[in-house]
Amino acid sequence: MNLTDFTSWEGIAAIVSAVIGLLTVGGAVFRWREQSLRREDVQDWANEAITALQSLVLLTALPPGRIPADEAGRRLAEVIFDTSILVERGRLFFRNKPWGDYGAKKPLAYRGRRPALLDDLIAAHQAALRLEGADARTRAQLSLIAEDALKDFVTRMQHEVGRSRTASPATGKVGESVDVALAASRLDPRRVADRMAEMGD
């Protein structure tokens, strides 16, 4: 082997090393991008689920007649459809866990036990189906089921996509209990009068 051969092999080795390096970096960037997109997709899904769950909380907690009947009916129909659809969409992100022969005859995506966070949406869906025409006791029960489903779901999703710390100390400040009546009594009467004038009262 002469010096020219050695130089050409050295050059080829350098080129191969550079290509491998670029492929490695490219693969890492691709994986990061895929994870980032999935996280954004899960966040979007969770936001839609929270909207549906909180809507049901309000529909079950507010006395009948507080929201016009046609609006309440429209919103209830949305919750019924949205919660069912969100369960199926959620299966793309959160797969069933193998559980012996449980669901063995079902299609692959439905075999085993589903994640508990999907159960929160199913509970809300079933509660929404029972709300129309419910008596006071049933309505109270459905309200508690809806509230529990919302709180459980938000808690689980906070572990999945929530941040461990805030970007600013101001937004990380601990809150206090909220009492609207107390807050109203502490308002400067001049501010209240000014706002009433702006509202035409």
ChimeraX attribute file (.defattr): number of C-alpha atoms within 10 A of each C-alpha:
attribute: neighborCount
match mode: 1-to-1
recipient: residues
	/A:1	5
	/A:2	6
	/A:3	8
	/A:4	9
	/A:5	10
	/A:6	11
	/A:7	11
	/A:8	11
	/A:9	12
	/A:10	12
	/A:11	12
	/A:12	12
	/A:13	12
	/A:14	12
	/A:15	12
	/A:16	12
	/A:17	12
	/A:18	12
	/A:19	12
	/A:20	12
	/A:21	12
	/A:22	12
	/A:23	12
	/A:24	12
	/A:25	12
	/A:26	12
	/A:27	12
	/A:28	12
	/A:29	12
	/A:30	12
	/A:31	12
	/A:32	12
	/A:33	12
	/A:34	12
	/A:35	12
	/A:36	12
	/A:37	12
	/A:38	13
	/A:39	15
	/A:40	13
	/A:41	13
	/A:42	20
	/A:43	17
	/A:44	12
	/A:45	16
	/A:46	20
	/A:47	14
	/A:48	14
	/A:49	25
	/A:50	20
	/A:51	15
	/A:52	24
	/A:53	29
	/A:54	18
	/A:55	18
	/A:56	29
	/A:57	22
	/A:58	15
	/A:59	24
	/A:60	26
	/A:61	16
	/A:62	12
	/A:63	11
	/A:64	14
	/A:65	8
	/A:66	9
	/A:67	13
	/A:68	9
	/A:69	11
	/A:70	9
	/A:71	10
	/A:72	17
	/A:73	14
	/A:74	10
	/A:75	15
	/A:76	22
	/A:77	13
	/A:78	15
	/A:79	24
	/A:80	19
	/A:81	14
	/A:82	18
	/A:83	27
	/A:84	16
	/A:85	14
	/A:86	19
	/A:87	20
	/A:88	12
	/A:89	14
	/A:90	18
	/A:91	15
	/A:92	11
	/A:93	13
	/A:94	16
	/A:95	16
	/A:96	18
	/A:97	14
	/A:98	14
	/A:99	12
	/A:100	10
	/A:101	9
	/A:102	13
	/A:103	15
	/A:104	13
	/A:105	9
	/A:106	10
	/A:107	8
	/A:108	11
	/A:109	15
	/A:110	17
	/A:111	19
	/A:112	18
	/A:113	14
	/A:114	17
	/A:115	14
	/A:116	14
	/A:117	19
	/A:118	23
	/A:119	15
	/A:120	23
	/A:121	26
	/A:122	18
	/A:123	18
	/A:124	29
	/A:125	25
	/A:126	16
	/A:127	22
	/A:128	25
	/A:129	13
	/A:130	13
	/A:131	18
	/A:132	13
	/A:133	9
	/A:134	13
	/A:135	9
	/A:136	11
	/A:137	9
	/A:138	15
	/A:139	22
	/A:140	14
	/A:141	15
	/A:142	25
	/A:143	23
	/A:144	16
	/A:145	19
	/A:146	29
	/A:147	20
	/A:148	17
	/A:149	25
	/A:150	25
	/A:151	15
	/A:152	16
	/A:153	21
	/A:154	20
	/A:155	13
	/A:156	13
	/A:157	17
	/A:158	14
	/A:159	10
	/A:160	13
	/A:161	13
	/A:162	13
	/A:163	9
	/A:164	8
	/A:165	9
	/A:166	11
	/A:167	9
	/A:168	8
	/A:169	9
	/A:170	8
	/A:171	10
	/A:172	10
	/A:173	9
	/A:174	7
	/A:175	7
	/A:176	6
	/A:177	5
	/A:178	8
	/A:179	8
	/A:180	9
	/A:181	8
	/A:182	9
	/A:183	9
	/A:184	11
	/A:185	9
	/A:186	9
	/A:187	10
	/A:188	9
	/A:189	11
	/A:190	9
	/A:191	10
	/A:192	12
	/A:193	12
	/A:194	12
	/A:195	12
	/A:196	11
	/A:197	10
	/A:198	9
	/A:199	8
	/A:200	7
	/A:201	8
